[in-house]
Amino acid sequence: MAGQTAQIGMIGLGVMGRNLLLNMADHGYAVAGYDRNPEQVAALVREGAGKPVIAETELAAFLKRLKLPRAVMLLVPAGGPVDAVITELLPLLARGDLIIDGGNSYFEETERRCRDLSQQGFPFLGVGVSGGEEGARRGPSLMPGGAREAYPRVQKLLEAIAASVDGVPCVAWLGSGSAGHYVKMVHNGIEYGLMQLIAESYDLMKRGLGLDNQRLQEVYRGWNRGALNGYLMEITADIFGQIDDRTGHDRIDVILDAARQKGTGMWIAQNAMTLQVPIPIIDMAVMMRDLSGFKEQRERVALELGSAVQPFEDDPEELLPALEQALYAAMILTFGQGLALLHKASEVRDYGVDLAEVTRIWRGGCIIRAALLDGLRAAYLRNPGLANLLFDPHLAQEVLAREQDLRRVVSAAVRSGVPVPGLMAALAYLDGYRSARLPANLIQAQRDYFGAHTYERIDAAGKFHSEWQRS
């Protein structure tokens, strides 16, 4: 490939960038890749042999390979590296060249880049990409947002490389500014919640019911054939059948019980608090990852206080169906909390996000793809302005039909000492959200008592203050 022949360029040839670029080439697009690391460039040359792929280690040479006006996609670590690459790029670009950030950037940074680059004559798209390495190579879920007028320039390409469900690509322009990266942040927050809930089900079955790994695999496989069908359930079942190469033991049993995070969970928790939208399941998932990191302290306290965990009194064959139903209800509530935040953010930030489209493109390619998304999408098609999924009569009944199962599982966990904060948060959220009266009147009174913060009354509008007397 000689001259300006590449239809899009990729900066950052790590596994995700390289796989996404090869995906584009598989669909007939001439592509160019750039990375300062010659090993990454060599890997692209090797894996792209026989495909319309160019690889360069010099930025200027890379840009000369792109058709005008250029389309340049970045897949580099979020934060400073994105700004550094853009700063290096701008003197070499021409007004009208399109810059696309396909990384996990914080939405506020995307908003700033959209604004600043637009003022300089460079359209900008922030594209959330979900599906991991395999998704990038075979078909991810894509969440683009930003300059609406620029999206048609890459729309066909993105539709070609995206996963598809029922023949429809799992990609849609989601809104102005940082909409794409905001949706990806919500996606990742829901992912945190679902993973925590599944992990709690594992703990309940392993330590509470005493099931071995073979039985656990059977349970998760069975659940994946039913209403809980989804990518995370599928890989969970697969995990319990893997043998560790070094020890010959089940791999799950040699993995340290301390999970890490890259920040997207913290971002959604912080922004939900800013917008005052409760997302307790997701919040709890973030907190439990933090708690898992205190491994040495947990071990010390366990020695000093002893473990609270006791075997369940329940018959496994009786509790497992209840656990399946409880998990399903909690998963609906997790999606509901994330989507309620997205609804509020779209209003506040004027994104114009179509939640029916969001739930549609999450049905394929992405980490949180699940059969229950069909029902969520149907709810938004019935009522596009739905502020919370619990306002949909059908989904509300789906949750209420499993309420007693959720209570039974949480109660059994409390009696046994197995921590299930995600399931507890799901139940508390359900009880709180449908409670016409909450004890916040006492909180108002306390705040006015000690700080003269005023309170509102049930019989008159306005703010009121009382001179409280100590009794």
C-alpha positions as CSV (number, residue, x, y, z in Angstrom):
1,M,0.0,0.0,0.0
2,A,1.6,3.2,-1.2
3,G,0.6,6.9,-0.9
4,Q,-2.5,8.2,0.9
5,T,-4.6,5.1,0.8
6,A,-5.6,4.3,4.4
7,Q,-9.2,5.2,5.2
8,I,-8.5,5.4,9.0
9,G,-5.5,5.4,11.2
10,M,-5.0,3.9,14.7
11,I,-2.6,5.4,17.3
12,G,-1.8,2.8,19.9
13,L,-1.2,-0.7,18.8
14,G,-1.7,-2.6,22.1
15,V,-3.9,-5.6,22.0
16,M,-7.2,-3.6,21.8
17,G,-5.9,-1.1,19.2
18,R,-4.3,-3.8,17.1
19,N,-7.4,-6.1,17.2
20,L,-9.7,-3.2,16.3
21,L,-7.6,-2.3,13.4
22,L,-7.4,-5.9,12.1
23,N,-11.2,-6.1,12.5
24,M,-11.5,-3.1,10.2
25,A,-9.1,-4.7,7.7
26,D,-11.2,-7.9,7.8
27,H,-14.1,-5.8,6.6
28,G,-12.2,-4.5,3.6
29,Y,-11.0,-1.1,5.0
30,A,-7.5,0.0,4.2
31,V,-6.0,0.9,7.6
32,A,-2.8,2.3,9.1
33,G,-1.4,1.8,12.5
34,Y,1.2,3.8,14.5
35,D,3.0,3.1,17.7
36,R,6.3,4.2,19.1
37,N,7.0,0.7,20.3
38,P,8.6,-1.2,17.4
39,E,7.4,-4.5,18.9
40,Q,3.8,-3.4,18.7
41,V,4.3,-2.3,15.1
42,A,6.0,-5.6,14.2
43,A,3.1,-7.5,15.8
44,L,0.6,-5.6,13.5
45,V,2.8,-6.3,10.5
46,R,2.8,-10.0,11.4
47,E,-0.9,-10.3,12.2
48,G,-1.9,-8.1,9.3
49,A,0.0,-10.0,6.6
50,G,-2.1,-10.3,3.5
51,K,-4.5,-7.6,4.7
52,P,-4.8,-3.9,3.6
53,V,-2.7,-2.9,6.7
54,I,0.1,-0.3,7.0
55,A,2.3,0.0,10.1
56,E,4.6,2.9,11.0
57,T,6.8,3.9,13.9
58,E,7.0,7.5,12.9
59,L,4.0,9.8,13.4
60,A,4.5,12.0,10.3
61,A,5.0,9.0,8.0
62,F,1.8,7.4,9.5
63,L,-0.2,10.5,8.8
64,K,1.0,10.7,5.2
65,R,-0.6,7.3,4.7
66,L,-4.1,8.6,5.5
67,K,-6.7,9.8,3.0
68,L,-7.8,13.4,3.3
69,P,-9.6,14.6,5.3
70,R,-8.0,12.2,7.8
71,A,-9.7,10.1,10.4
72,V,-7.4,9.2,13.3
73,M,-8.4,7.0,16.2
74,L,-6.6,6.9,19.5
75,L,-6.5,3.8,21.7
76,V,-4.1,4.9,24.4
77,P,-4.4,5.0,28.2
78,A,-6.9,7.5,29.5
79,G,-6.0,10.8,30.9
80,G,-2.7,12.6,30.2
81,P,-1.6,10.2,27.4
82,V,-4.6,11.2,25.3
83,D,-3.9,14.9,25.7
84,A,-0.2,14.3,25.0
85,V,-1.0,12.5,21.7
86,I,-3.5,15.1,20.6
87,T,-0.9,17.9,21.4
88,E,1.6,16.0,19.2
89,L,-0.9,15.5,16.5
90,L,-2.4,18.9,16.0
91,P,0.6,20.6,14.3
92,L,0.6,17.8,11.7
93,L,-3.1,17.8,11.0
94,A,-5.3,20.0,8.8
95,R,-8.5,21.7,9.9
96,G,-11.4,19.2,9.3
97,D,-9.3,16.1,10.2
98,L,-11.3,13.9,12.6
99,I,-9.9,12.7,15.9
100,I,-11.6,9.8,17.6
101,D,-10.8,8.7,21.2
102,G,-11.7,5.0,21.6
103,G,-10.2,4.6,25.1
104,N,-11.9,4.6,28.5
105,S,-11.7,8.4,29.0
106,Y,-13.4,10.2,31.8
107,F,-16.4,11.9,30.3
108,E,-15.5,15.4,31.6
109,E,-12.2,15.2,29.8
110,T,-14.0,14.2,26.6
111,E,-16.3,17.1,27.0
112,R,-13.3,19.5,27.3
113,R,-11.6,17.9,24.2
114,C,-14.8,18.2,22.2
115,R,-15.1,21.9,23.0
116,D,-11.4,22.8,22.6
117,L,-10.9,20.9,19.4
118,S,-14.1,22.1,17.8
119,Q,-12.9,25.7,18.4
120,Q,-9.7,24.8,16.5
121,G,-11.5,23.3,13.6
122,F,-11.1,19.6,14.5
123,P,-14.2,17.5,14.9
124,F,-13.9,15.0,17.8
125,L,-15.7,11.8,18.7
126,G,-15.5,9.9,22.0
127,V,-16.3,6.3,21.4
128,G,-16.9,3.8,24.1
129,V,-15.7,0.3,23.1
130,S,-16.8,-2.8,25.0
131,G,-16.1,-6.4,24.5
132,G,-12.5,-6.9,25.6
133,E,-9.8,-8.2,23.3
134,E,-12.1,-10.8,21.6
135,G,-14.8,-8.2,21.0
136,A,-12.4,-5.8,19.5
137,R,-11.2,-8.5,17.0
138,R,-14.6,-10.1,16.2
139,G,-17.2,-7.4,17.0
140,P,-17.5,-5.1,19.9
141,S,-20.4,-2.9,21.1
142,L,-19.6,0.7,20.2
143,M,-20.9,3.8,21.9
144,P,-20.0,6.9,19.9
145,G,-20.8,10.5,20.8
146,G,-19.5,13.9,20.0
147,A,-19.6,15.9,16.8
148,R,-22.9,14.8,15.1
149,E,-21.8,16.2,11.7
150,A,-18.6,14.1,11.8
151,Y,-20.3,10.7,12.7
152,P,-21.4,9.9,9.1
153,R,-17.7,9.9,8.1
154,V,-17.1,6.8,10.1
155,Q,-20.6,5.4,10.5
156,K,-20.4,2.6,7.9
157,L,-17.0,1.6,9.2
158,L,-18.2,1.4,12.8
159,E,-21.3,-0.5,11.8
160,A,-19.2,-3.0,9.8
161,I,-16.9,-3.8,12.7
162,A,-19.5,-3.9,15.5
163,A,-21.2,-7.0,16.8
164,S,-24.7,-7.5,15.4
165,V,-27.9,-8.9,16.8
166,D,-30.7,-9.9,14.5
167,G,-28.6,-8.5,11.6
168,V,-28.5,-5.0,13.2
169,P,-25.1,-3.6,14.2
170,C,-24.5,-2.9,18.0
171,V,-23.6,0.7,17.5
172,A,-25.5,4.0,17.4
173,W,-24.6,7.7,17.7
174,L,-25.7,8.4,21.3
175,G,-25.5,12.2,21.6
176,S,-23.5,15.3,21.7
177,G,-20.3,16.0,23.6
178,S,-19.2,13.3,26.0
179,A,-22.4,11.2,25.6
180,G,-20.5,8.2,24.2
181,H,-18.0,8.0,27.0
182,Y,-20.7,8.7,29.6
183,V,-22.7,5.7,28.4
184,K,-19.5,3.6,28.5
185,M,-18.9,4.7,32.1
186,V,-22.5,3.7,33.0
187,H,-21.9,0.4,31.2
188,N,-18.8,-0.2,33.3
189,G,-20.6,0.7,36.5
190,I,-23.4,-1.9,35.7
191,E,-20.6,-4.4,34.9
192,Y,-19.2,-3.8,38.4
193,G,-22.6,-4.4,39.9
194,L,-23.3,-7.6,38.0
195,M,-19.8,-9.0,38.7
196,Q,-20.3,-8.4,42.4
197,L,-23.7,-10.1,42.5
198,I,-22.3,-13.1,40.7
199,A,-19.4,-13.2,43.0
200,E,-21.8,-13.2,46.0
201,S,-23.7,-16.1,44.5
202,Y,-20.4,-18.0,44.3
203,D,-19.6,-17.2,47.9
204,L,-23.0,-18.3,49.0
205,M,-22.8,-21.6,47.2
206,K,-19.1,-22.3,48.0
207,R,-18.9,-21.3,51.7
208,G,-22.5,-21.4,52.6
209,L,-23.8,-24.5,50.8
210,G,-20.4,-26.2,50.5
211,L,-20.7,-26.9,46.7
212,D,-17.5,-28.0,44.9
213,N,-16.3,-26.3,41.8
214,Q,-17.7,-29.0,39.5
215,R,-21.2,-28.5,40.9
216,L,-20.7,-24.7,40.7
217,Q,-19.9,-25.0,37.0
218,E,-23.1,-27.1,36.5
219,V,-25.2,-24.5,38.3
220,Y,-23.8,-21.6,36.3
221,R,-24.2,-23.5,33.1
222,G,-27.8,-24.2,34.0
223,W,-28.5,-20.6,34.9
224,N,-27.0,-19.5,31.6
225,R,-29.5,-21.6,29.7
226,G,-32.3,-19.7,31.4
227,A,-33.3,-16.1,32.2
228,L,-29.8,-15.3,33.5
229,N,-28.3,-16.0,30.1
230,G,-25.5,-13.6,29.4
231,Y,-21.8,-13.2,28.7
232,L,-20.7,-12.8,32.4
233,M,-22.7,-15.9,33.3
234,E,-21.2,-17.8,30.4
235,I,-17.6,-17.0,31.3
236,T,-18.3,-17.7,35.0
237,A,-19.4,-21.2,34.2
238,D,-16.2,-21.6,32.1
239,I,-14.0,-20.4,34.8
240,F,-15.0,-23.2,37.2
241,G,-13.8,-25.8,34.6
242,Q,-10.3,-24.4,34.2
243,I,-7.2,-26.2,35.6
244,D,-4.1,-24.3,36.7
245,D,-1.0,-25.1,34.6
246,R,1.4,-24.6,37.5
247,T,-0.3,-26.6,40.2
248,G,-2.8,-28.9,38.6
249,H,-5.5,-27.5,40.9
250,D,-8.7,-25.7,39.9
251,R,-7.5,-22.3,38.7
252,I,-10.1,-20.4,40.6
253,D,-8.7,-21.7,43.9
254,V,-5.2,-20.3,43.3
255,I,-6.3,-16.8,42.5
256,L,-5.9,-14.2,45.2
257,D,-9.2,-12.8,46.6
258,A,-8.2,-9.1,46.0
259,A,-9.7,-7.4,43.0
260,R,-8.5,-4.2,41.4
261,Q,-10.1,-1.4,39.5
262,K,-9.0,1.2,36.9
263,G,-11.3,4.1,38.0
264,T,-14.5,3.8,36.0
265,G,-16.4,2.5,39.0
266,M,-15.2,5.4,41.1
267,W,-16.2,7.8,38.4
268,I,-19.8,6.6,38.2
269,A,-20.2,6.6,42.0
270,Q,-18.9,10.1,42.2
271,N,-21.0,11.4,39.4
272,A,-24.2,9.7,40.7
273,M,-23.6,11.5,44.0
274,T,-23.2,14.8,42.2
275,L,-26.5,14.2,40.3
276,Q,-28.1,12.8,43.5
277,V,-29.2,9.6,41.8
278,P,-29.0,6.5,44.1
279,I,-27.0,3.6,42.7
280,P,-26.4,1.6,45.8
281,I,-25.7,-1.8,44.1
282,I,-23.0,-0.2,42.0
283,D,-21.6,1.8,44.9
284,M,-21.4,-1.4,47.0
285,A,-19.6,-3.2,44.2
286,V,-17.0,-0.5,44.1
287,M,-16.7,-0.5,47.9
288,M,-16.2,-4.3,48.0
289,R,-13.4,-4.2,45.5
290,D,-11.7,-1.6,47.8
291,L,-12.4,-3.9,50.8
292,S,-11.0,-6.9,49.0
293,G,-7.7,-5.0,48.6
294,F,-7.2,-5.0,52.4
295,K,-6.2,-8.6,52.3
296,E,-3.6,-8.5,55.1
297,Q,-6.0,-6.6,57.4
298,R,-8.8,-8.9,56.7
299,E,-6.7,-11.9,57.5
300,R,-5.6,-10.3,60.8
301,V,-9.1,-9.4,61.8
302,A,-10.2,-13.0,60.9
303,L,-7.6,-14.4,63.3
304,E,-8.5,-12.0,66.1
305,L,-12.3,-12.2,65.8
306,G,-12.8,-15.5,64.1
307,S,-14.9,-16.1,60.9
308,A,-18.7,-15.5,61.1
309,V,-19.4,-17.9,58.3
310,Q,-21.4,-21.0,59.3
311,P,-22.7,-23.7,56.9
312,F,-26.3,-23.0,55.7
313,E,-29.1,-24.9,57.3
314,D,-31.0,-24.8,54.0
315,D,-31.1,-27.7,51.6
316,P,-29.0,-26.7,48.5
317,E,-31.6,-28.0,46.1
318,E,-34.2,-25.8,47.8
319,L,-32.1,-22.7,48.1
320,L,-30.5,-22.7,44.6
321,P,-33.8,-21.9,42.7
322,A,-34.4,-19.0,45.1
323,L,-30.8,-17.8,44.6
324,E,-31.3,-17.9,40.8
325,Q,-34.4,-15.8,41.1
326,A,-32.9,-13.4,43.6
327,L,-29.9,-12.9,41.3
328,Y,-32.2,-12.1,38.4
329,A,-34.2,-9.5,40.3
330,A,-31.0,-7.9,41.6
331,M,-29.6,-7.8,38.1
332,I,-32.7,-6.0,36.8
333,L,-32.3,-3.5,39.6
334,T,-28.6,-3.0,38.8
335,F,-29.3,-2.2,35.2
336,G,-32.2,0.0,36.4
337,Q,-29.9,2.1,38.7
338,G,-27.3,2.6,35.9
339,L,-30.0,3.6,33.4
340,A,-31.7,5.9,35.8
341,L,-28.4,7.8,36.2
342,L,-28.0,7.9,32.5
343,H,-31.6,9.3,32.1
344,K,-30.8,12.0,34.6
345,A,-27.4,12.8,33.1
346,S,-28.9,13.0,29.6
347,E,-31.3,15.7,30.8
348,V,-28.8,17.7,32.8
349,R,-26.1,17.6,30.1
350,D,-28.5,17.8,27.2
351,Y,-27.1,14.6,25.6
352,G,-30.4,13.5,24.0
353,V,-29.6,9.8,24.7
354,D,-32.1,7.3,23.5
355,L,-32.2,4.6,26.2
356,A,-33.9,2.1,23.9
357,E,-30.9,2.4,21.6
358,V,-28.5,2.1,24.5
359,T,-30.1,-1.2,25.6
360,R,-30.2,-2.4,22.0
361,I,-26.5,-1.9,21.3
362,W,-25.6,-3.6,24.7
363,R,-27.3,-6.8,23.5
364,G,-24.2,-7.9,21.5
365,G,-20.5,-7.6,21.7
366,C,-20.2,-6.0,25.2
367,I,-19.3,-7.4,28.6
368,I,-22.8,-6.9,30.0
369,R,-24.7,-8.4,27.1
370,A,-27.6,-10.5,28.6
371,A,-30.9,-11.9,27.5
372,L,-32.8,-9.6,30.0
373,L,-31.8,-6.6,27.9
374,D,-34.6,-7.5,25.4
375,G,-37.1,-6.8,28.2
376,L,-35.4,-3.5,29.2
377,R,-35.4,-2.3,25.6
378,A,-39.1,-3.2,25.3
379,A,-39.7,-1.0,28.4
380,Y,-38.1,2.0,26.8
381,L,-39.8,1.4,23.5
382,R,-43.1,1.5,25.4
383,N,-42.1,4.6,27.3
384,P,-39.0,6.5,26.0
385,G,-39.1,8.9,28.9
386,L,-39.0,6.2,31.6
387,A,-37.1,7.7,34.5
388,N,-36.7,4.3,36.3
389,L,-37.3,0.8,35.1
390,L,-39.5,0.2,38.2
391,F,-42.1,2.5,36.6
392,D,-42.6,-0.1,33.8
393,P,-45.4,-2.4,35.0
394,H,-44.0,-5.5,33.3
395,L,-40.5,-5.1,34.8
396,A,-41.9,-4.1,38.2
397,Q,-43.8,-7.4,38.3
398,E,-40.7,-9.3,37.2
399,V,-38.9,-7.9,40.3
400,L,-41.8,-8.3,42.7
401,A,-42.4,-11.9,41.6
402,R,-38.9,-12.6,42.9
403,E,-39.0,-10.4,46.0
404,Q,-39.5,-13.3,48.5
405,D,-36.6,-15.2,46.9
406,L,-34.4,-12.2,47.4
407,R,-35.5,-11.9,51.0
408,R,-35.0,-15.6,51.6
409,V,-31.4,-15.5,50.2
410,V,-30.4,-12.3,52.1
411,S,-31.9,-13.8,55.3
412,A,-30.0,-17.0,54.8
413,A,-26.8,-15.1,54.2
414,V,-27.3,-13.0,57.3
415,R,-27.8,-16.1,59.5
416,S,-24.8,-17.8,58.0
417,G,-22.4,-14.8,58.0
418,V,-21.6,-14.8,54.3
419,P,-21.3,-11.2,53.2
420,V,-23.7,-10.3,50.4
421,P,-23.8,-6.5,50.4
422,G,-24.8,-6.3,46.7
423,L,-27.9,-8.4,47.2
424,M,-28.7,-6.5,50.4
425,A,-28.4,-3.2,48.6
426,A,-30.7,-4.5,45.9
427,L,-33.3,-5.4,48.5
428,A,-32.9,-2.1,50.5
429,Y,-33.2,-0.1,47.2
430,L,-36.4,-2.0,46.3
431,D,-37.9,-1.4,49.7
432,G,-36.8,2.2,49.9
433,Y,-37.8,3.2,46.4
434,R,-41.4,1.9,46.9
435,S,-41.7,3.3,50.3
436,A,-44.1,6.3,50.3
437,R,-42.7,7.4,53.6
438,L,-39.0,7.3,54.7
439,P,-37.6,8.6,58.0
440,A,-35.9,11.6,56.3
441,N,-38.2,13.9,58.3
442,L,-36.1,13.1,61.4
443,I,-32.9,13.8,59.5
444,Q,-34.4,17.2,58.5
445,A,-35.2,17.9,62.2
446,Q,-31.7,16.9,63.3
447,R,-30.1,19.1,60.7
448,D,-32.2,22.1,61.8
449,Y,-31.6,21.4,65.5
450,F,-27.8,21.4,65.3
451,G,-27.2,23.6,62.3
452,A,-30.3,25.7,61.6
453,H,-30.4,24.2,58.1
454,T,-34.2,24.6,58.0
455,Y,-36.8,22.0,57.0
456,E,-39.8,21.6,54.8
457,R,-43.3,21.0,56.1
458,I,-46.1,18.7,54.9
459,D,-48.8,21.4,55.4
460,A,-47.1,24.5,53.9
461,A,-44.6,25.4,51.2
462,G,-41.3,27.0,51.9
463,K,-38.4,26.6,54.3
464,F,-38.9,26.7,58.1
465,H,-36.7,26.9,61.1
466,S,-37.5,26.2,64.8
467,E,-35.8,27.1,68.0
468,W,-35.4,23.6,69.4
469,Q,-35.4,23.1,73.2
470,R,-33.4,20.4,74.9
471,S,-35.8,18.4,77.1
